[in-house]
Every structure is written in structure tokens, then in C-alpha cells.
Amino acid sequence: MTRNHPKIIILPSPPEAARDMGKALEALGVPADVHDAYGLALVSVWVGLVVWCDGDRYWWRTGWDPQRERVIYACHSALEPERAAHRVAFRYAELRRSHPLTGPTSEVTAASSESAS
């Protein structure tokens, strides 16, 4: 007689999952900054595109529902950072087309710091 044992899935920590997402985005040619604080990690991709991660899921804003007056989010399992990164890369491309004059958050911050001095 064989027994079916449940699979044990070990979830990554939020910073580990965010770093995995950052590496996957980098492999796709998408620049990103990873930040960690208060039990969540953030992957800052573009102005208006931040990916949150709690170690279980990634989620990011994809638009606005004017009828319900609510933000629309997409989410993806943190166990699949490469697949999630592909989805984020599509959103990044959409935002680049609609907001071509903005840049990665780190560049905007650096430019602001230089002009203040």
C-alpha cells in the first residue's frame, strides 16, 4: 500500500522573493530596484509600477476601474518569479509607451538630488 504524502512547499522570504523578481526582470532587460521593510518587499520598476511581495504572492497595479472607482491589481505566485516577471515586463512596456519621459525611480531620485545641490 502506498501513501500519498502532501508536498511541503517552503515559501521564500519577502526580500528573497523580491530579489528573485529583480533578477528575472534584469534578465528581461527591465531595470528594477529592490527594497525591504516591515515584512514586505518592493520591486520598484517604473514610475507607477511597484511590485509588492509578502513571500507568498507578488502584486502590482495594472489600471483603474472608473465605474467602481477602484484600482485594478494583478497578482502572481512568488514561487514563479520568472513568469511573474514576464507579466510585469508587459506592464512596464505599456507604461513606457504611455509615459515615455519618465524613468526608473532611482534615476528620478538621482536627478532630484543633483538639482538640489
ChimeraX commands (.cxc) that place a marker at each C-alpha (Angstrom):
marker #1 position 0.00,0.00,0.00 radius 0.5
marker #1 position 1.36,3.42,-0.94 radius 0.5
marker #1 position 0.57,6.59,0.88 radius 0.5
marker #1 position 0.19,9.98,-0.69 radius 0.5
marker #1 position 2.03,12.49,1.41 radius 0.5
marker #1 position 1.32,16.16,0.99 radius 0.5
marker #1 position 4.10,18.13,-0.60 radius 0.5
marker #1 position 5.85,20.56,1.67 radius 0.5
marker #1 position 6.32,23.89,-0.03 radius 0.5
marker #1 position 8.75,26.31,1.54 radius 0.5
marker #1 position 7.92,29.88,0.60 radius 0.5
marker #1 position 10.72,32.37,0.09 radius 0.5
marker #1 position 11.07,35.31,2.46 radius 0.5
marker #1 position 9.72,38.59,1.06 radius 0.5
marker #1 position 13.21,40.02,0.38 radius 0.5
marker #1 position 14.36,36.76,-1.23 radius 0.5
marker #1 position 11.29,36.65,-3.48 radius 0.5
marker #1 position 11.76,40.32,-4.41 radius 0.5
marker #1 position 15.42,39.72,-5.28 radius 0.5
marker #1 position 14.35,36.76,-7.44 radius 0.5
marker #1 position 11.87,39.03,-9.23 radius 0.5
marker #1 position 14.57,41.70,-9.67 radius 0.5
marker #1 position 16.96,39.16,-11.21 radius 0.5
marker #1 position 14.24,37.83,-13.52 radius 0.5
marker #1 position 13.37,41.38,-14.65 radius 0.5
marker #1 position 17.05,42.16,-15.20 radius 0.5
marker #1 position 17.34,39.07,-17.42 radius 0.5
marker #1 position 14.48,40.53,-19.49 radius 0.5
marker #1 position 16.25,43.90,-19.78 radius 0.5
marker #1 position 13.94,45.65,-17.31 radius 0.5
marker #1 position 15.72,47.76,-14.66 radius 0.5
marker #1 position 14.42,47.47,-11.10 radius 0.5
marker #1 position 15.33,48.37,-7.51 radius 0.5
marker #1 position 14.53,46.05,-4.58 radius 0.5
marker #1 position 13.54,47.41,-1.16 radius 0.5
marker #1 position 12.65,45.59,2.05 radius 0.5
marker #1 position 10.85,46.84,5.16 radius 0.5
marker #1 position 8.08,45.96,7.60 radius 0.5
marker #1 position 7.55,42.37,6.41 radius 0.5
marker #1 position 7.01,43.30,2.76 radius 0.5
marker #1 position 9.46,43.75,-0.06 radius 0.5
marker #1 position 9.05,46.09,-3.00 radius 0.5
marker #1 position 10.41,45.92,-6.51 radius 0.5
marker #1 position 10.39,49.43,-7.97 radius 0.5
marker #1 position 10.27,49.12,-11.75 radius 0.5
marker #1 position 8.96,52.35,-13.25 radius 0.5
marker #1 position 7.05,55.41,-12.15 radius 0.5
marker #1 position 3.61,53.96,-11.42 radius 0.5
marker #1 position 4.84,50.36,-11.36 radius 0.5
marker #1 position 5.80,48.91,-7.99 radius 0.5
marker #1 position 5.59,45.19,-7.29 radius 0.5
marker #1 position 4.81,44.25,-3.68 radius 0.5
marker #1 position 5.77,40.87,-2.26 radius 0.5
marker #1 position 4.91,39.13,1.01 radius 0.5
marker #1 position 6.80,35.91,0.19 radius 0.5
marker #1 position 3.64,34.17,-1.00 radius 0.5
marker #1 position 2.49,36.47,-3.81 radius 0.5
marker #1 position 3.62,39.33,-6.00 radius 0.5
marker #1 position 1.05,42.00,-6.81 radius 0.5
marker #1 position 1.10,45.23,-8.78 radius 0.5
marker #1 position -1.27,47.88,-10.06 radius 0.5
marker #1 position -2.48,47.38,-13.63 radius 0.5
marker #1 position -5.05,50.12,-14.03 radius 0.5
marker #1 position -8.12,51.92,-12.77 radius 0.5
marker #1 position -11.79,50.90,-12.90 radius 0.5
marker #1 position -13.69,54.19,-13.34 radius 0.5
marker #1 position -17.10,52.58,-12.78 radius 0.5
marker #1 position -16.16,51.18,-9.38 radius 0.5
marker #1 position -13.60,53.91,-8.69 radius 0.5
marker #1 position -11.02,51.33,-7.68 radius 0.5
marker #1 position -7.50,50.32,-8.57 radius 0.5
marker #1 position -7.10,47.06,-10.51 radius 0.5
marker #1 position -4.30,44.76,-9.38 radius 0.5
marker #1 position -2.67,41.69,-10.87 radius 0.5
marker #1 position -1.06,39.02,-8.71 radius 0.5
marker #1 position 1.15,36.01,-9.22 radius 0.5
marker #1 position 2.67,33.29,-7.06 radius 0.5
marker #1 position 6.09,34.11,-5.58 radius 0.5
marker #1 position 7.10,30.55,-6.43 radius 0.5
marker #1 position 7.25,31.59,-10.12 radius 0.5
marker #1 position 9.35,34.77,-10.25 radius 0.5
marker #1 position 10.28,34.33,-13.93 radius 0.5
marker #1 position 6.66,34.01,-15.06 radius 0.5
marker #1 position 5.62,36.90,-12.85 radius 0.5
marker #1 position 8.50,38.98,-14.25 radius 0.5
marker #1 position 7.21,38.38,-17.80 radius 0.5
marker #1 position 3.82,39.78,-16.77 radius 0.5
marker #1 position 5.44,42.77,-15.08 radius 0.5
marker #1 position 7.61,43.34,-18.16 radius 0.5
marker #1 position 4.45,43.61,-20.30 radius 0.5
marker #1 position 3.07,46.24,-17.92 radius 0.5
marker #1 position 6.43,48.03,-17.97 radius 0.5
marker #1 position 6.30,48.17,-21.79 radius 0.5
marker #1 position 2.75,49.60,-21.66 radius 0.5
marker #1 position 3.81,52.31,-19.20 radius 0.5
marker #1 position 6.92,53.16,-21.23 radius 0.5
marker #1 position 4.71,53.72,-24.29 radius 0.5
marker #1 position 2.19,55.85,-22.41 radius 0.5
marker #1 position 4.75,57.75,-20.25 radius 0.5
marker #1 position 7.95,57.87,-22.31 radius 0.5
marker #1 position 9.51,60.83,-20.50 radius 0.5
marker #1 position 9.67,59.21,-17.07 radius 0.5
marker #1 position 12.39,56.84,-15.92 radius 0.5
marker #1 position 13.32,54.32,-13.28 radius 0.5
marker #1 position 12.76,55.65,-9.78 radius 0.5
marker #1 position 16.48,55.55,-8.96 radius 0.5
marker #1 position 17.24,57.86,-11.92 radius 0.5
marker #1 position 14.47,60.30,-10.98 radius 0.5
marker #1 position 15.72,60.38,-7.38 radius 0.5
marker #1 position 19.34,60.89,-8.50 radius 0.5
marker #1 position 18.33,63.74,-10.81 radius 0.5
marker #1 position 16.39,65.41,-7.99 radius 0.5
marker #1 position 19.36,65.13,-5.63 radius 0.5
marker #1 position 21.75,66.64,-8.19 radius 0.5
marker #1 position 19.48,69.61,-8.90 radius 0.5
marker #1 position 19.03,70.30,-5.16 radius 0.5
marker #1 position 22.80,70.69,-4.60 radius 0.5
marker link #1:1,2 radius 0.2
marker link #1:2,3 radius 0.2
marker link #1:3,4 radius 0.2
marker link #1:4,5 radius 0.2
marker link #1:5,6 radius 0.2
marker link #1:6,7 radius 0.2
marker link #1:7,8 radius 0.2
marker link #1:8,9 radius 0.2
marker link #1:9,10 radius 0.2
marker link #1:10,11 radius 0.2
marker link #1:11,12 radius 0.2
marker link #1:12,13 radius 0.2
marker link #1:13,14 radius 0.2
marker link #1:14,15 radius 0.2
marker link #1:15,16 radius 0.2
marker link #1:16,17 radius 0.2
marker link #1:17,18 radius 0.2
marker link #1:18,19 radius 0.2
marker link #1:19,20 radius 0.2
marker link #1:20,21 radius 0.2
marker link #1:21,22 radius 0.2
marker link #1:22,23 radius 0.2
marker link #1:23,24 radius 0.2
marker link #1:24,25 radius 0.2
marker link #1:25,26 radius 0.2
marker link #1:26,27 radius 0.2
marker link #1:27,28 radius 0.2
marker link #1:28,29 radius 0.2
marker link #1:29,30 radius 0.2
marker link #1:30,31 radius 0.2
marker link #1:31,32 radius 0.2
marker link #1:32,33 radius 0.2
marker link #1:33,34 radius 0.2
marker link #1:34,35 radius 0.2
marker link #1:35,36 radius 0.2
marker link #1:36,37 radius 0.2
marker link #1:37,38 radius 0.2
marker link #1:38,39 radius 0.2
marker link #1:39,40 radius 0.2
marker link #1:40,41 radius 0.2
marker link #1:41,42 radius 0.2
marker link #1:42,43 radius 0.2
marker link #1:43,44 radius 0.2
marker link #1:44,45 radius 0.2
marker link #1:45,46 radius 0.2
marker link #1:46,47 radius 0.2
marker link #1:47,48 radius 0.2
marker link #1:48,49 radius 0.2
marker link #1:49,50 radius 0.2
marker link #1:50,51 radius 0.2
marker link #1:51,52 radius 0.2
marker link #1:52,53 radius 0.2
marker link #1:53,54 radius 0.2
marker link #1:54,55 radius 0.2
marker link #1:55,56 radius 0.2
marker link #1:56,57 radius 0.2
marker link #1:57,58 radius 0.2
marker link #1:58,59 radius 0.2
marker link #1:59,60 radius 0.2
marker link #1:60,61 radius 0.2
marker link #1:61,62 radius 0.2
marker link #1:62,63 radius 0.2
marker link #1:63,64 radius 0.2
marker link #1:64,65 radius 0.2
marker link #1:65,66 radius 0.2
marker link #1:66,67 radius 0.2
marker link #1:67,68 radius 0.2
marker link #1:68,69 radius 0.2
marker link #1:69,70 radius 0.2
marker link #1:70,71 radius 0.2
marker link #1:71,72 radius 0.2
marker link #1:72,73 radius 0.2
marker link #1:73,74 radius 0.2
marker link #1:74,75 radius 0.2
marker link #1:75,76 radius 0.2
marker link #1:76,77 radius 0.2
marker link #1:77,78 radius 0.2
marker link #1:78,79 radius 0.2
marker link #1:79,80 radius 0.2
marker link #1:80,81 radius 0.2
marker link #1:81,82 radius 0.2
marker link #1:82,83 radius 0.2
marker link #1:83,84 radius 0.2
marker link #1:84,85 radius 0.2
marker link #1:85,86 radius 0.2
marker link #1:86,87 radius 0.2
marker link #1:87,88 radius 0.2
marker link #1:88,89 radius 0.2
marker link #1:89,90 radius 0.2
marker link #1:90,91 radius 0.2
marker link #1:91,92 radius 0.2
marker link #1:92,93 radius 0.2
marker link #1:93,94 radius 0.2
marker link #1:94,95 radius 0.2
marker link #1:95,96 radius 0.2
marker link #1:96,97 radius 0.2
marker link #1:97,98 radius 0.2
marker link #1:98,99 radius 0.2
marker link #1:99,100 radius 0.2
marker link #1:100,101 radius 0.2
marker link #1:101,102 radius 0.2
marker link #1:102,103 radius 0.2
marker link #1:103,104 radius 0.2
marker link #1:104,105 radius 0.2
marker link #1:105,106 radius 0.2
marker link #1:106,107 radius 0.2
marker link #1:107,108 radius 0.2
marker link #1:108,109 radius 0.2
marker link #1:109,110 radius 0.2
marker link #1:110,111 radius 0.2
marker link #1:111,112 radius 0.2
marker link #1:112,113 radius 0.2
marker link #1:113,114 radius 0.2
marker link #1:114,115 radius 0.2
marker link #1:115,116 radius 0.2
marker link #1:116,117 radius 0.2
view
